[in-house]
Amino acid sequence: MQKKYEILIVDDVSENIKIAINILKNEGYNFSYALNGKQAIEILKTKRFDLILLDIMMPGIDGFTLCKMIKNTPAIKDTPIIFVTAKIDVESIEKGFNLGAVDYVTKPFHPAELRVRVKNHLELYNYQKELRKNNHKLTDEIQEVKTQHFSDIEEAQKEIIYILSSILESDSNETACHVKRVASIARQLAILEGHLSPQEIDTVFLAAPLHDIGKIFIDNDILHKPSKLEPSEFEIIKEHPMHALHLLKHSKHDLIKAAKIIAYQHHENYDGSGYPQGLKGNNIHIFGRIVAIADVLDALTHKRVYKEEWSFERAAEFIMKNKGIKFDPRLVTLFRDNLESFKEIIEVEECH
């Protein structure tokens, strides 16, 4: 079914409106009219048009002023305006085009000219609307594809993180599942922290498994030595945050950037006595401060070749005793006030 175009005719002489309608009535258009600018404004508040035929010389609000008002109204600014007027001097024509009119038709009307100009501009306006509609549709489709693409990338990043983490785990049964528990503890602490967005909380959870990824470059004889490390061996162990930095530093993805921060800073101490940079207080990224507690809590409560497991209560006491020394005092307070939730992660969460 062919579209019925809506045309608004604005002219202070009713006879001119009748003439225009008579010339165009057989084209199948719907007409509305106004005898002055004020009436036109009221009509435009409630109805949309495909074309406006606008007289210039009207009392009160003249055609130029009305045209400017229309073009400054976002909802109707794209509506094509044809000035219909006996005022055909160059300055008036130039002013009308500058205000946004698409054409001029002189009075008295030449029927064939009016029909053709109206028809051409209605079709052009309709094509433009269809083009905008298709552009919006195409943009939505592209955005949907991009969203899916980025979702796939994010899933791939998560999978890579767990693959890399499993490489670290595979070297020792004693550290199996450690990274997953650290991630869960870190997420719980990030939630309690209260200032992190849901996205940041999710990032901490997903990036935390890579906190010790730098250890893949450390000799296993040192990593899993059953006795106390020599000072020189401990210095080698302390190199693993730097190895992680070199491994992850070139990534432009937020998730890997977060993993780099965590891996590089989770051995920094709140009082500045940690390594590798000796950062102090809030100069340590919040992600690093969170994972520092998560890593120590899980390490203490699970058996290693060089130590027996501690009870949760003993490990919690160690963390609270190091409030403001090794660990962020505010995070330690949150940990202390929510001990049961962390104990549940340690005692209940298993690796499958």
C-alpha positions as CSV (number, residue, x, y, z in Angstrom):
1,M,0.0,0.0,0.0
2,Q,1.4,3.4,-1.1
3,K,2.3,5.8,1.7
4,K,-0.1,8.8,2.1
5,Y,2.2,11.8,2.6
6,E,1.2,14.4,5.2
7,I,1.6,18.1,4.1
8,L,1.2,21.2,6.2
9,I,0.4,24.4,4.4
10,V,1.1,27.7,6.3
11,D,-0.2,30.9,4.7
12,D,-2.1,33.9,6.1
13,V,-4.2,34.1,2.9
14,S,-6.8,31.3,2.9
15,E,-7.3,31.5,-0.9
16,N,-3.6,30.6,-1.4
17,I,-4.1,27.5,0.7
18,K,-7.2,26.5,-1.3
19,I,-5.3,26.9,-4.6
20,A,-2.4,24.8,-3.4
21,I,-4.7,22.0,-2.2
22,N,-6.6,22.1,-5.4
23,I,-3.4,21.7,-7.4
24,L,-2.1,18.8,-5.3
25,K,-5.4,17.1,-4.2
26,N,-5.3,14.4,-7.0
27,E,-1.8,13.3,-5.9
28,G,-3.3,11.4,-2.9
29,Y,-1.8,13.6,-0.1
30,N,-3.3,14.4,3.2
31,F,-3.4,18.1,4.1
32,S,-3.4,20.3,7.2
33,Y,-3.2,24.1,7.2
34,A,-2.5,27.1,9.4
35,L,-3.3,30.7,8.8
36,N,-0.4,32.0,10.8
37,G,2.8,31.0,12.5
38,K,1.2,30.5,16.0
39,Q,-1.4,28.1,14.6
40,A,1.4,26.2,12.8
41,I,3.4,25.8,16.0
42,E,0.4,24.3,17.8
43,I,-0.3,21.8,15.0
44,L,3.4,20.8,14.9
45,K,3.3,20.0,18.6
46,T,0.9,17.1,18.0
47,K,1.5,16.0,14.4
48,R,4.4,15.1,12.1
49,F,4.6,16.0,8.5
50,D,6.5,14.9,5.4
51,L,6.6,18.4,3.9
52,I,5.8,22.0,4.9
53,L,4.7,24.6,2.4
54,L,5.5,27.9,4.1
55,D,4.7,31.5,3.3
56,I,7.3,34.1,4.2
57,M,5.3,37.3,4.7
58,M,2.9,36.7,7.5
59,P,1.9,38.9,10.5
60,G,3.3,38.0,13.9
61,I,5.6,35.0,13.3
62,D,6.8,35.3,9.7
63,G,8.0,32.3,7.6
64,F,11.7,32.9,8.3
65,T,11.2,32.9,12.1
66,L,8.9,29.8,11.9
67,C,11.5,28.0,9.7
68,K,14.2,28.7,12.2
69,M,12.1,27.5,15.1
70,I,11.4,24.2,13.2
71,K,15.0,23.6,12.4
72,N,15.9,24.2,16.1
73,T,13.4,21.5,17.3
74,P,15.1,18.1,17.2
75,A,11.9,16.1,16.7
76,I,10.9,17.9,13.5
77,K,14.2,19.6,12.3
78,D,14.5,17.2,9.3
79,T,11.1,18.0,7.9
80,P,11.6,19.6,4.4
81,I,10.3,23.1,4.0
82,I,9.4,24.8,0.7
83,F,8.9,28.5,0.8
84,V,5.9,29.6,-1.2
85,T,6.1,33.3,-1.7
86,A,6.0,36.3,-4.1
87,K,9.2,37.5,-2.4
88,I,11.8,36.3,-4.9
89,D,14.7,38.7,-4.4
90,V,18.1,37.1,-4.1
91,E,18.6,38.1,-0.5
92,S,15.3,36.5,0.6
93,I,16.1,33.3,-1.3
94,E,19.6,33.1,0.2
95,K,18.3,33.7,3.7
96,G,15.7,31.0,3.3
97,F,18.2,28.4,2.2
98,N,20.6,29.4,5.0
99,L,17.8,28.7,7.5
100,G,17.3,25.2,6.1
101,A,14.6,25.4,3.4
102,V,15.0,22.9,0.6
103,D,13.3,24.9,-2.2
104,Y,11.3,28.0,-3.3
105,V,8.0,28.1,-5.2
106,T,6.8,31.5,-6.4
107,K,3.3,32.8,-6.2
108,P,1.0,32.8,-8.2
109,F,1.6,29.0,-8.4
110,H,2.3,27.3,-11.7
111,P,0.5,23.9,-11.2
112,A,3.0,21.7,-12.9
113,E,5.9,23.3,-11.1
114,L,4.3,22.9,-7.7
115,R,3.3,19.3,-8.3
116,V,6.8,18.3,-9.5
117,R,8.7,20.1,-6.7
118,V,6.4,18.8,-4.0
119,K,6.6,15.2,-5.4
120,N,10.4,15.3,-5.7
121,H,11.0,16.6,-2.2
122,L,8.5,14.1,-0.7
123,E,10.2,11.2,-2.4
124,L,13.7,12.5,-1.4
125,Y,12.6,12.9,2.2
126,N,11.1,9.4,2.2
127,Y,14.4,8.0,0.7
128,Q,16.4,9.8,3.4
129,K,14.1,8.4,6.2
130,E,14.5,4.9,4.8
131,L,18.3,5.4,4.6
132,R,18.4,6.5,8.2
133,K,16.3,3.6,9.2
134,N,18.5,1.1,7.4
135,N,21.6,2.8,8.8
136,H,20.2,2.4,12.3
137,K,19.4,-1.2,11.6
138,L,22.8,-1.8,10.1
139,T,24.5,-0.1,13.1
140,D,22.5,-2.3,15.5
141,E,23.5,-5.4,13.6
142,I,27.1,-4.4,13.6
143,Q,26.9,-3.6,17.3
144,E,25.4,-7.0,17.9
145,V,28.2,-8.7,16.0
146,K,30.8,-6.7,17.8
147,T,29.2,-7.5,21.2
148,Q,29.3,-11.2,20.4
149,H,32.8,-10.8,19.1
150,F,34.0,-9.1,22.2
151,S,32.1,-11.7,24.3
152,D,34.0,-14.5,22.5
153,I,37.3,-12.7,23.1
154,E,36.5,-12.3,26.8
155,E,35.6,-16.0,27.1
156,A,38.9,-16.8,25.3
157,Q,40.8,-14.6,27.7
158,K,39.2,-16.4,30.7
159,E,40.0,-19.8,29.2
160,I,43.7,-18.8,28.6
161,I,44.0,-17.6,32.2
162,Y,42.9,-21.0,33.5
163,I,45.1,-22.8,31.0
164,L,48.1,-20.8,32.2
165,S,47.1,-21.4,35.8
166,S,46.8,-25.1,35.3
167,I,50.3,-25.1,33.9
168,L,51.5,-23.8,37.3
169,E,49.3,-26.2,39.2
170,S,50.5,-29.2,37.2
171,D,54.0,-28.9,38.7
172,S,52.8,-29.8,42.2
173,N,49.9,-31.6,43.8
174,E,50.4,-29.4,46.8
175,T,49.4,-26.2,44.9
176,A,46.6,-27.8,42.9
177,C,43.4,-25.7,43.2
178,H,45.3,-23.0,45.1
179,V,44.7,-20.5,42.3
180,K,40.9,-21.2,42.2
181,R,40.5,-20.7,46.0
182,V,42.6,-17.5,45.9
183,A,40.2,-16.2,43.2
184,S,37.2,-17.0,45.3
185,I,38.7,-15.4,48.4
186,A,39.7,-12.4,46.4
187,R,36.2,-12.0,45.0
188,Q,34.6,-12.2,48.5
189,L,37.0,-9.5,49.7
190,A,36.5,-7.3,46.6
191,I,32.7,-7.5,47.3
192,L,33.2,-6.5,50.9
193,E,35.6,-3.6,49.9
194,G,32.5,-1.7,48.9
195,H,34.0,0.7,46.4
196,L,34.6,-1.6,43.4
197,S,32.1,-1.9,40.6
198,P,30.6,-5.3,39.6
199,Q,32.9,-5.3,36.6
200,E,36.0,-4.7,38.8
201,I,35.0,-7.4,41.2
202,D,34.6,-9.8,38.3
203,T,38.0,-8.7,37.0
204,V,39.7,-9.4,40.3
205,F,38.1,-12.9,40.4
206,L,39.2,-13.7,36.8
207,A,42.7,-12.2,37.0
208,A,43.6,-13.5,40.5
209,P,44.5,-17.1,39.2
210,L,47.5,-15.6,37.5
211,H,49.0,-14.1,40.6
212,D,51.9,-16.6,40.7
213,I,52.3,-17.1,36.9
214,G,55.9,-15.8,37.1
215,K,56.8,-18.9,39.0
216,I,56.8,-20.9,35.8
217,F,60.3,-19.4,35.2
218,I,61.6,-20.5,38.6
219,D,63.4,-23.9,39.0
220,N,61.2,-26.5,40.5
221,D,64.0,-27.6,42.8
222,I,63.7,-24.2,44.5
223,L,60.0,-23.9,44.3
224,H,59.3,-27.2,45.9
225,K,62.3,-27.5,48.2
226,P,61.1,-29.3,51.3
227,S,63.5,-27.5,53.6
228,K,64.1,-23.8,54.4
229,L,65.4,-21.8,51.4
230,E,68.9,-20.4,51.4
231,P,69.0,-16.6,51.2
232,S,70.2,-16.8,47.6
233,E,67.3,-19.2,46.7
234,F,64.8,-16.8,48.3
235,E,66.2,-14.0,46.1
236,I,65.5,-16.2,43.1
237,I,61.9,-16.8,44.3
238,K,61.4,-13.1,44.7
239,E,62.1,-12.6,41.0
240,H,58.7,-14.2,40.0
241,P,56.7,-10.9,40.1
242,M,59.2,-9.5,37.6
243,H,58.9,-12.5,35.4
244,A,55.1,-12.1,35.4
245,L,55.5,-8.4,34.5
246,H,57.6,-9.3,31.4
247,L,55.2,-12.0,30.4
248,L,52.0,-9.9,30.6
249,K,53.1,-6.3,30.1
250,H,52.4,-6.1,26.3
251,S,48.7,-7.0,26.5
252,K,46.2,-4.2,25.8
253,H,43.2,-6.1,27.3
254,D,41.9,-5.0,30.7
255,L,41.7,-8.5,32.1
256,I,45.4,-9.2,31.4
257,K,46.4,-5.8,32.6
258,A,44.7,-6.5,35.9
259,A,46.5,-9.9,36.1
260,K,49.8,-8.1,35.5
261,I,49.1,-5.7,38.4
262,I,48.1,-8.5,40.7
263,A,51.1,-10.7,39.7
264,Y,53.5,-7.8,40.1
265,Q,52.2,-6.3,43.3
266,H,50.7,-9.1,45.5
267,H,54.0,-9.4,47.5
268,E,54.1,-5.7,48.3
269,N,53.6,-5.0,52.0
270,Y,51.4,-2.1,53.3
271,D,54.3,-0.7,55.3
272,G,56.6,-0.7,52.3
273,S,58.7,-3.7,53.3
274,G,57.6,-6.0,50.5
275,Y,58.9,-6.7,47.0
276,P,59.7,-6.1,44.1
277,Q,59.2,-2.3,44.3
278,G,58.8,-1.6,48.0
279,L,55.5,0.1,47.4
280,K,53.7,1.4,50.4
281,G,50.0,1.9,51.5
282,N,47.6,3.0,48.7
283,N,50.5,3.1,46.2
284,I,49.8,-0.6,46.0
285,H,46.9,-1.2,43.7
286,I,43.7,-2.3,45.4
287,F,43.8,-5.5,43.3
288,G,47.2,-6.3,44.6
289,R,46.2,-5.5,48.2
290,I,43.2,-7.8,48.0
291,V,45.1,-10.8,46.4
292,A,47.9,-10.4,49.0
293,I,45.4,-11.4,51.7
294,A,43.8,-14.1,49.6
295,D,47.1,-15.7,48.6
296,V,48.5,-15.8,52.2
297,L,45.2,-17.1,53.7
298,D,45.0,-20.0,51.3
299,A,48.7,-20.8,51.4
300,L,48.8,-20.9,55.2
301,T,45.7,-23.1,55.5
302,H,47.0,-25.8,53.0
303,K,49.9,-28.2,53.2
304,R,53.0,-27.5,51.2
305,V,56.2,-29.6,50.9
306,Y,58.0,-27.2,53.3
307,K,55.2,-26.7,55.8
308,E,52.1,-28.3,57.4
309,E,48.7,-26.7,57.0
310,W,47.5,-24.2,59.6
311,S,44.0,-24.0,61.0
312,F,41.9,-21.3,59.7
313,E,41.9,-19.6,63.1
314,R,45.6,-19.5,63.2
315,A,45.9,-18.2,59.7
316,A,43.3,-15.5,60.4
317,E,45.2,-14.5,63.5
318,F,48.3,-14.1,61.5
319,I,46.5,-11.8,59.0
320,M,45.0,-9.7,61.7
321,K,48.3,-9.4,63.5
322,N,49.8,-8.0,60.3
323,K,47.2,-5.3,59.9
324,G,48.9,-2.2,58.6
325,I,52.2,-4.1,58.3
326,K,51.8,-6.7,55.5
327,F,48.2,-6.0,54.8
328,D,45.8,-3.1,54.1
329,P,44.3,-2.3,57.5
330,R,40.8,-1.6,56.1
331,L,40.8,-4.9,54.2
332,V,41.9,-6.7,57.3
333,T,39.1,-5.2,59.3
334,L,36.6,-6.3,56.6
335,F,38.2,-9.8,56.7
336,R,37.9,-9.9,60.5
337,D,34.3,-8.9,60.5
338,N,33.4,-11.6,58.0
339,L,35.5,-14.5,59.0
340,E,32.8,-17.2,58.5
341,S,32.4,-16.4,54.8
342,F,36.2,-16.8,54.3
343,K,36.3,-20.0,56.4
344,E,33.6,-21.5,54.3
345,I,35.6,-20.9,51.1
346,I,38.6,-22.5,52.6
347,E,36.8,-25.5,54.1
348,V,34.0,-26.1,51.6
349,E,35.2,-25.1,48.1
350,E,36.8,-28.0,46.3
351,C,38.5,-28.3,43.0
352,H,37.0,-30.6,40.4
